[in-house]
Amino acid sequence: MKLLEILTKGKLENIENFLSQRMIKNMEFFKSNSPQLFQQLQKLPVDYNLVLDSKGLNIIDLKQQAMLYPVLDSCYTMVETHLEIATKPTNNPRWKMHYNDVFLDFIDEKKLPITGFAINEIIKLVRKNRGIKEYYLDPKFMPTTILYGILGGLFLEFMREEGVFFHSLLLFEENLDFFRISCYFVDYYELFKQVSQGGFYLCIQNVENRKTISNFFASKKITNNFLICELQSYVSPKLEKLITWVRQEYSANKRGWGSFEDECIGLLNTLQNKNYPFLSYPKRLNAPICVVANGPSLDFLLPFIKENAEKMIIFSCGTALKPLKDYGISVDFQIEIERIDYLKDVLEQASLGDTTLLCGNMVNPSALKIAKEAFLFLRGGSASSYLFKNSVMEFCAPFVGNAGASLAMQLGSEVLLCGLDCGYIEGLSKHAKNSYYGDEEAKIPQDAIEILGNTQKKVFADSLFLLSLQNLRESIKKLQPKMVLNLGMGAYIEGSRFVKPTDFSLKPIDKKQILQTIKNSTKNIDTFSLEQNIHDAYLFRDQVLEILGREIHSKKELFACVDRLFAFMVQVSYKKPHLGILFEGSLAHILQNLLLASLHLPYDDIFLFYTQSLEIISLSFDRMLIRYKLLLKFI
């Protein structure tokens, strides 16, 4: 019998026996699969316990000696409450739906001719197939689901027994007693089987682990990116903190996907730039490196930078150059990573002058030509950087400030961050004054969320700033400089230490010698095999189409197929990053729009729609391969 039938029709002794057997089964499951959790569950309840008496089921607060669920008509309301929660969760006011500002929309094919063509054709196709404005999902299929506390978990078992399948499930329960109570009801062995492979994240008691949240979104980057169904069972400081973290990781997840077209621009630029000297990282320099970005904090730090200019190496990042130059500060290296063709004009307006350029390999060649001295580095995350065997500098996205910080952490033992604010500071403009962007009003975008600041000022971040902050955190952890000091008023950067300019002093350095050491640490770029790269690209196309070529009849099957392909692309990007990164951005965008389009169909059998979409994807992939082949052979 099902749990609901036992609870509503069974005798008290039958209910007790059922709950006892369910607990035994769960304990055996956790003993085999999570021994640590098994040990914790054997402890006696401290805060809450299950109550079963003539009034039904309830949970008692052991410290307050009060029941959590009220009495109605001489019966506890726990079962009715959980039954209500379990009913139509995607259309239930107790649950919240989130879309991450990702919606089906036409793409400008002038900017993205191949990616845009594929997405636009799929949108046209869904309209031909009676597409509707609302999303339609089979009632027994749950998209990405996040639970903040489960208060006994009956609703979860009610849903499971009805045959609900969860695409991804992230379950937080900070109170061990609440989770222990759920073990009387939820068949966790069967629940794990009703979640897609690798999609169930169970976080009990010690829930404040941000890495778990990051991994949850990263593991199914495409399918976990837009539609999320969320339930908060109760309020607590820990859960509120978790919700903030989830919002941040969820928002950051939609950024940094790239596209085949942009990667081709980077590849073309790289092949034209390959005769410039490339940075080969020497042992750490015995000098502080000051990374200057164009955040509003820079306005307050210019006096410090000017006063200490001879005691540190100054990396100016992007549009920070003009405020620095206008203040009379001599910049040692101007860092750039942009592919854009108007970078040359920006640098000329900022008066590059004698300043040495230190650029990512994919910058527009016209910008390099105006510099009296220029060096390149291989910027991680760009397909063209992995075409060669030279060392690649990771964590350089999404902003040029990230690139400057990563370079500084690789080269120097001590790093000073100035104007790297990673957010909107309340009451201040987005950038420093007197920069390329001119006068800006102090405005915080509607989609920005509040994050932890470096000072008492409130700081807000959108998805791009969150991605930047995430990469800074990882670069400090992986590159391990001796010290990272953050002088700005923006976001708190984990691994750094906030200091005021008046709190420390710098020692004199032999700046001329250190600059020469950096400039002497260069090597030529390696060669690559034209034929092998083209062969690998065609093989990759065949493998992708083989995965997509399996019959797909339902939206549940489509979600699973996209996850399989994403897992394959991750493997390719790890083993052959040039190949994987080149194609994965456009493929991810196309697949996400395929998923979105399918949700707008008012039925679940999508076999015909999927078959037609696959023809569009295959044609688009062929166009990408032709473009890639011509590009390499042209050079």
C-alpha positions in Angstrom: 0.0 0.0 0.0 1.0 3.6 -0.6 2.0 5.9 2.3 -1.1 8.1 1.9 -3.4 5.0 2.1 -1.7 3.7 5.2 -1.9 7.1 6.9 -5.5 7.8 6.1 -7.0 4.3 6.2 -4.7 2.2 8.3 -5.0 1.4 12.0 -2.6 3.0 14.5 -0.6 -0.3 14.9 -0.4 -0.7 11.1 0.9 2.8 10.7 3.5 2.3 13.4 4.7 -0.9 11.7 4.9 0.7 8.3 6.9 3.7 9.6 9.2 1.4 11.5 9.9 -0.8 8.4 10.5 2.3 6.3 13.1 3.7 8.8 14.9 0.3 8.9 15.1 0.3 5.1 16.4 3.8 5.0 19.0 3.1 7.7 20.3 0.1 5.7 20.4 2.3 2.6 22.5 5.0 4.3 24.7 2.5 6.0 25.8 1.3 2.6 25.9 4.6 0.8 26.6 7.3 3.4 28.1 5.8 6.6 28.7 9.2 8.1 25.0 10.2 7.7 24.1 6.7 9.1 26.1 7.4 12.2 24.5 10.8 12.7 21.0 9.4 12.3 21.6 6.9 15.2 21.8 9.8 17.7 18.8 10.6 19.9 16.6 13.5 18.8 17.5 16.9 20.3 15.2 19.5 18.8 12.3 17.7 17.2 10.6 14.2 17.2 7.7 12.5 15.4 4.4 12.1 17.2 1.8 9.5 16.3 -1.3 9.2 18.4 -5.1 9.1 18.0 -5.0 12.6 16.4 -2.7 11.4 13.7 0.9 12.5 12.8 2.7 15.6 14.0 6.2 16.9 14.9 6.9 18.1 18.4 9.4 20.8 19.3 11.2 19.1 22.2 12.5 22.3 23.7 9.2 24.2 23.6 7.0 21.1 24.0 4.8 22.5 21.2 3.4 20.8 18.1 4.4 22.3 14.7 1.2 21.4 12.9 -2.1 22.8 14.3 -5.2 20.7 15.2 -8.4 20.9 13.1 -11.5 19.0 13.9 -9.6 17.0 16.6 -7.0 15.9 14.0 -3.4 17.0 13.3 -3.1 18.8 9.9 0.4 17.5 9.0 -0.8 15.0 6.4 -3.2 17.4 4.8 -0.6 20.1 4.7 2.0 17.9 2.9 -0.7 16.5 0.6 -1.4 20.1 -0.4 2.3 20.8 -1.0 2.5 17.7 -3.2 -0.3 18.7 -5.5 0.6 20.3 -8.8 3.9 21.9 -7.6 4.6 23.7 -10.9 1.3 25.5 -10.4 1.1 25.7 -6.7 1.4 29.0 -4.7 3.5 27.2 -2.0 6.2 26.7 -4.7 8.2 29.3 -6.6 9.2 29.1 -10.3 12.4 30.8 -11.5 13.5 31.3 -15.1 16.9 33.0 -14.7 15.8 35.6 -17.3 16.2 33.0 -20.0 13.4 32.9 -22.5 12.9 31.9 -26.1 13.7 34.8 -28.4 15.1 35.3 -31.9 18.8 35.9 -32.4 20.4 38.6 -34.6 21.9 36.5 -37.4 24.2 39.3 -38.5 26.1 38.9 -35.2 25.8 35.1 -34.9 25.0 33.8 -38.4 25.3 30.1 -37.7 24.2 29.9 -34.1 21.4 32.4 -34.7 20.2 30.5 -37.8 19.8 27.3 -35.8 18.0 28.9 -32.9 15.7 31.0 -35.1 14.8 28.0 -37.2 13.9 26.0 -34.1 11.7 28.9 -32.9 9.9 29.0 -36.3 9.5 25.2 -36.0 7.8 25.3 -32.6 5.4 27.9 -33.9 4.5 25.6 -36.8 3.8 22.9 -34.3 1.1 24.7 -32.3 3.5 26.3 -29.8 1.8 28.1 -26.8 2.9 31.0 -24.7 3.0 29.0 -21.4 5.3 26.1 -20.6 3.8 22.6 -20.7 5.4 19.7 -18.8 4.0 16.3 -18.0 2.6 16.4 -14.4 4.9 13.5 -13.4 8.1 15.3 -14.6 9.7 17.9 -12.3 12.3 20.2 -13.8 15.3 21.2 -11.6 13.9 21.2 -8.0 15.4 22.8 -4.9 14.1 22.1 -1.4 15.0 24.3 1.5 14.0 22.1 4.4 11.4 19.4 4.2 9.7 19.4 7.7 9.1 15.7 7.7 9.1 15.1 4.0 5.7 13.5 3.6 5.1 15.6 0.4 8.2 14.2 -1.2 7.0 10.6 -0.7 3.5 11.5 -1.9 5.1 12.9 -5.1 7.4 9.9 -5.5 4.6 7.4 -5.0 2.6 9.2 -7.8 5.5 8.4 -10.1 7.0 11.9 -10.2 10.4 11.9 -11.8 12.9 14.7 -10.8 15.3 15.9 -13.4 17.6 17.4 -10.7 17.0 17.6 -7.0 18.9 19.7 -4.5 17.7 19.0 -1.0 18.8 21.0 2.0 17.9 20.1 5.6 19.8 21.9 8.2 18.2 20.1 11.2 19.2 16.5 11.6 16.0 15.7 13.5 13.8 16.9 10.6 15.7 14.7 8.2 15.5 11.7 10.6 11.7 12.2 10.8 11.6 12.1 6.9 13.3 8.7 7.1 10.0 7.3 8.5 8.2 8.4 5.3 10.4 8.9 2.3 11.8 5.8 0.6 15.2 7.3 -0.2 16.4 4.2 -2.1 13.5 4.5 -4.5 13.7 8.3 -4.6 17.3 8.2 -5.8 16.1 6.0 -8.7 13.5 8.7 -9.6 16.1 11.4 -10.1 18.3 11.5 -13.2 21.7 10.0 -12.9 24.0 12.2 -10.8 21.2 14.7 -10.3 20.4 14.2 -6.6 22.3 16.4 -4.1 21.5 15.7 -0.5 22.8 18.2 2.0 22.1 17.4 5.6 22.9 19.4 8.8 26.2 21.0 7.5 24.5 22.7 4.7 26.7 25.8 4.3 28.9 24.4 1.5 28.9 26.8 -1.4 31.0 24.4 -3.5 28.1 21.9 -3.5 25.8 24.5 -5.0 28.3 25.4 -7.6 28.8 21.8 -8.5 25.0 21.3 -8.7 24.6 23.9 -11.5 27.9 23.0 -13.2 27.1 19.3 -13.4 24.0 19.9 -15.6 24.9 23.4 -16.9 22.3 23.6 -19.7 19.3 21.8 -18.1 19.8 23.5 -14.7 20.1 26.9 -16.2 16.6 28.2 -16.7 13.6 26.4 -15.2 13.7 25.8 -11.4 10.9 24.8 -9.0 11.7 25.8 -5.5 10.1 25.2 -2.0 11.1 26.7 1.3 9.5 24.8 4.1 10.5 27.1 7.0 12.6 30.2 7.6 16.1 30.2 9.3 19.3 32.3 9.0 21.1 29.3 7.4 18.5 28.7 4.8 18.3 32.4 3.9 22.1 32.4 3.4 21.7 29.3 1.2 19.0 31.0 -0.9 21.3 33.9 -1.5 24.1 31.6 -2.6 21.8 29.6 -4.9 20.6 32.8 -6.5 24.2 33.9 -7.1 25.4 30.6 -8.5 22.2 30.2 -10.6 22.7 33.7 -12.1 26.4 33.2 -12.7 25.7 29.9 -14.5 24.1 31.6 -17.5 27.2 33.6 -18.3 30.5 32.7 -20.1 29.0 30.2 -22.6 30.6 31.9 -25.6 29.8 31.1 -29.3 31.4 29.5 -32.3 31.4 32.8 -34.1 33.2 34.7 -31.3 35.7 31.8 -31.0 36.4 32.1 -34.7 37.2 35.8 -34.4 39.6 34.9 -31.6 41.2 32.2 -33.7 41.6 34.4 -36.7 43.2 37.1 -34.5 45.5 34.6 -32.8 46.8 33.2 -36.0 47.6 36.8 -37.2 49.3 37.6 -33.8 51.4 34.4 -33.5 54.7 36.1 -34.4 54.6 38.4 -31.3 56.6 37.3 -28.2 54.5 35.2 -25.8 54.9 35.5 -22.0 56.6 32.5 -20.3 56.0 32.8 -16.6 59.2 33.2 -14.6 59.5 32.4 -10.9 57.5 34.7 -8.7 58.8 38.3 -8.6 59.9 39.8 -5.4 57.7 42.9 -5.9 54.0 43.8 -5.3 51.8 44.0 -8.5 49.0 46.5 -8.4 46.0 45.4 -10.6 44.0 48.4 -11.5 40.4 48.0 -12.9 37.9 50.7 -13.8 35.5 50.3 -10.9 34.3 53.4 -9.0 36.7 52.6 -6.1 39.5 53.7 -8.4 38.6 57.4 -7.9 39.5 57.1 -4.3 42.7 55.1 -4.8 44.4 57.2 -7.5 46.5 59.2 -4.9 47.8 56.0 -3.3 48.7 54.5 -6.7 50.6 57.7 -7.8 52.4 58.0 -4.5 53.6 54.3 -4.6 54.1 53.9 -8.4 57.8 53.3 -8.1 57.3 50.7 -5.4 55.1 48.3 -7.4 54.4 47.0 -10.9 51.2 48.6 -12.2 48.8 46.5 -14.4 46.2 48.7 -15.9 43.2 46.7 -17.0 41.1 47.9 -20.0 39.4 51.2 -19.6 41.3 52.0 -16.3 44.1 53.4 -18.5 42.5 56.8 -19.1 41.8 57.7 -15.4 45.4 56.6 -14.5 47.0 58.6 -17.4 44.9 61.7 -16.7 46.1 61.6 -13.0 49.7 61.5 -14.2 50.4 57.9 -13.3 52.9 56.0 -15.5 51.5 52.5 -16.3 53.9 49.6 -16.6 51.6 47.2 -18.6 48.2 47.7 -20.2 46.2 44.5 -20.1 43.7 43.8 -22.8 41.7 40.7 -23.8 39.0 42.1 -26.2 38.5 40.7 -29.7 36.7 43.9 -30.8 37.9 45.8 -33.8 37.5 49.2 -32.2 40.0 48.4 -29.4 42.6 50.4 -31.3 40.4 53.5 -31.1 39.8 53.0 -27.4 43.5 52.8 -26.7 44.3 55.8 -28.8 41.7 57.9 -27.0 43.2 56.8 -23.7 46.7 57.9 -24.9 48.4 54.5 -24.8 51.7 56.3 -25.7 54.8 54.5 -24.6 52.9 52.0 -22.4 53.7 48.4 -23.0 50.8 46.2 -24.1 50.3 42.8 -22.4 47.4 41.2 -24.3 45.5 38.0 -24.6 46.3 36.1 -27.8 42.9 36.9 -29.4 43.0 40.7 -29.3 42.5 42.5 -32.6 45.8 42.9 -34.4 45.2 46.6 -35.2 45.4 47.3 -31.4 48.9 45.6 -31.2 50.2 47.6 -34.1 49.8 51.0 -32.4 51.9 49.9 -29.4 55.7 50.6 -29.3 56.1 47.4 -27.3 53.7 44.4 -27.1 53.7 41.0 -25.5 51.0 38.3 -25.5 49.7 35.6 -23.1 47.5 32.7 -23.9 44.2 33.5 -22.3 42.4 30.5 -20.8 38.8 29.8 -21.8 39.4 30.8 -25.4 39.5 28.0 -28.0 42.4 29.6 -29.9 44.6 29.6 -26.8 44.7 25.7 -26.7 45.7 25.4 -30.3 49.3 25.4 -29.1 51.2 23.6 -26.4 52.4 26.7 -24.5 51.2 27.4 -21.0 47.7 28.9 -20.8 46.7 31.5 -18.2 43.4 30.4 -16.7 40.7 32.4 -14.8 40.8 35.3 -17.2 37.1 35.7 -17.8 34.7 37.5 -18.1 36.4 40.9 -17.6 39.9 42.2 -18.3 40.3 42.8 -14.6 40.1 39.0 -14.1 42.9 38.6 -16.6 45.0 41.2 -14.9 44.5 39.6 -11.5 45.3 36.1 -12.7 48.5 37.3 -14.4 49.5 39.2 -11.3 48.9 36.1 -9.1 51.0 34.0 -11.4 53.8 36.5 -11.6 53.9 38.1 -8.2 53.9 36.9 -4.6 51.9 40.0 -3.4 48.9 41.4 -5.3 47.1 44.7 -4.7 43.6 45.0 -6.2 42.4 48.6 -6.9 39.0 49.3 -8.5 38.2 45.6 -9.0 34.8 46.1 -7.5 32.9 43.2 -9.1 29.6 45.0 -8.5 27.5 48.1 -8.3 28.2 50.2 -5.2 25.2 52.0 -3.8 25.4 55.7 -4.5 28.3 55.4 -7.0 28.4 55.0 -10.8 29.4 51.7 -12.4 32.9 52.9 -13.5 35.5 55.4 -12.3 35.1 59.0 -13.4 36.8 60.5 -16.4 37.0 57.1 -18.1 36.0 55.9 -21.6 32.3 55.6 -20.4 31.9 59.3 -19.6 29.4 60.5 -17.0 27.2 57.7 -15.6 24.4 57.9 -13.2 24.4 55.9 -10.0 22.0 53.1 -11.0 21.6 49.5 -9.8 20.0 47.2 -12.4 16.8 45.5 -11.5 18.2 42.0 -11.9 21.2 42.7 -9.6 21.2 41.0 -6.2 22.9 42.2 -3.0 26.2 40.5 -2.2 28.7 40.8 0.7 30.7 44.0 0.4 34.3 44.8 1.2 33.2 47.7 3.5 30.0 49.0 5.0 28.7 50.1 1.7 26.0 48.1 0.0 27.1 46.2 -3.1 25.0 44.5 -5.8 26.0 42.2 -8.6 24.4 40.9 -11.8 25.3 37.6 -13.5 28.5 38.9 -15.1 29.8 40.4 -11.9 29.0 37.2 -10.1 30.9 35.1 -12.7 33.9 37.5 -12.3 33.8 37.2 -8.5 33.6 33.4 -8.8 36.6 33.3 -11.0 38.6 35.6 -8.8 37.9 33.4 -5.8 39.1 30.3 -7.8 42.2 32.1 -9.1 43.3 33.0 -5.6 42.7 29.4 -4.4 44.5 27.7 -7.4 47.4 30.2 -8.0 48.1 30.7 -4.3 49.9 34.1 -4.2 51.4 34.9 -0.8 49.0 37.7 -0.2 46.1 39.4 -2.0 45.1 42.8 -0.6 41.8 44.4 -1.8 41.8 48.2 -1.4 38.4 48.7 -3.0 34.9 49.4 -1.7 33.2 46.8 -3.9 32.5 43.1 -3.4 34.3 41.0 -0.8 36.6 38.7 -2.7 37.1 35.4 -0.8 40.8 34.8 -0.2 41.7 38.5 -0.2 42.1 40.8 2.7 40.6 44.3 2.8 43.0 47.1 3.7 42.9 50.9 3.6 45.8 52.6 1.8 46.8 54.1 5.1 47.1 50.7 6.9 50.4 49.6 5.2 53.5 50.8 3.4 55.5 49.4 0.6 59.2 48.9 0.5 61.4 50.2 -2.4 62.1 47.8 -5.3 64.4 47.6 -8.2 61.6 48.3 -10.6 63.6 48.7 -13.8 65.2 45.3 -13.2 61.9 43.6 -12.4 60.2 45.0 -15.5 63.1 43.7 -17.6 62.8 40.3 -16.1 59.1 40.1 -17.1 59.9 41.3 -20.7 62.8 38.8 -21.0 60.5 35.9 -20.0 59.1 35.2 -23.4 59.1 32.4 -26.0 57.8 31.8 -29.5 54.4 30.1 -30.0 54.4 26.4 -30.9 53.2 25.0 -34.3 50.0 22.8 -34.7 48.8 20.2 -37.1 46.3 21.5 -39.6 45.1 18.1 -40.8 44.8 16.7 -37.3 42.6 19.5 -36.1 40.3 19.3 -39.0 40.1 15.5 -38.6 39.3 15.9 -34.9 36.5 18.4 -35.6 34.7 16.1 -38.1 35.0 13.2 -35.6 33.6 15.4 -32.9 30.6 16.3 -35.2 29.9 12.6 -35.8 30.0 11.8 -32.1 27.7 14.7 -31.2 25.2 13.7 -33.8 25.4 10.0 -32.7 24.3 11.1 -29.2 21.5 13.3 -30.5 20.5 10.7 -33.0 18.8 8.4 -30.5 15.0 8.4 -30.6 13.4 11.1 -28.4 9.7 11.0 -27.7 9.2 13.0 -24.5 10.6 16.1 -22.8 12.0 14.0 -20.0 14.0 12.1 -22.6 15.1 15.3 -24.2 16.4 16.7 -20.9 18.4 13.4 -20.4 19.8 13.6 -23.9 21.0 17.1 -23.4 22.7 16.1 -20.2 24.4 13.2 -21.9 25.7 15.5 -24.7 26.8 18.1 -22.2 28.8 15.5 -20.2 30.4 14.4 -23.4 31.3 18.0 -24.3 32.9 18.5 -20.9 35.1 15.5 -21.5 36.1 16.8 -24.9 36.9 20.2 -23.5 39.1 18.7 -20.8 41.0 16.4 -23.2 41.1 18.7 -26.2 40.1 22.2 -25.0 40.7 23.8 -28.4 38.1 21.6 -30.0 35.6 21.5 -27.1 35.6 25.3 -26.4 35.3 26.1 -30.1 31.9 24.3 -30.5 30.5 23.9 -27.0 29.2 27.5 -26.6 27.0 27.5 -29.7 25.9 23.9 -29.1 24.9 24.8 -25.5 22.9 27.8 -26.7 21.2 25.7 -29.5 20.3 22.9 -27.1 19.0 25.3 -24.4 16.7 26.9 -27.0 15.7 23.4 -28.2 14.6 22.6 -24.6 12.8 26.0 -24.2 11.0 25.5 -27.5 9.9 22.0 -26.6 8.4 23.3 -23.3 6.1 25.6 -25.4 4.5 22.6 -27.1 1.2 21.8 -25.4 1.8 18.0 -25.5 4.6 15.7 -24.4 5.2 13.6 -27.5 7.9 15.6 -29.3 9.2 12.9 -31.6 8.3 14.8 -34.8 9.5 18.2 -33.5 12.8 16.7 -32.3 13.4 14.9 -35.6 12.9 18.2 -37.5 15.1 20.1 -35.0 17.9 17.5 -35.4 18.0 18.3 -39.1 18.5 22.0 -38.3 21.3 21.2 -35.8 23.1 18.9 -38.3 23.0 21.5 -41.0 24.3 24.1 -38.6 27.1 21.9 -37.5 28.2 21.3 -41.1 28.3 25.1 -41.7 30.5 25.5 -38.6 32.9 22.8 -39.9 33.2 24.5 -43.3 33.9 27.8 -41.6 36.6 26.3 -39.4 38.2 24.4 -42.2 38.4 27.5 -44.4 39.7 29.6 -41.6 42.6 27.3 -40.8 43.5 26.8 -44.4 43.3 30.5 -45.2 46.0 31.2 -42.6 
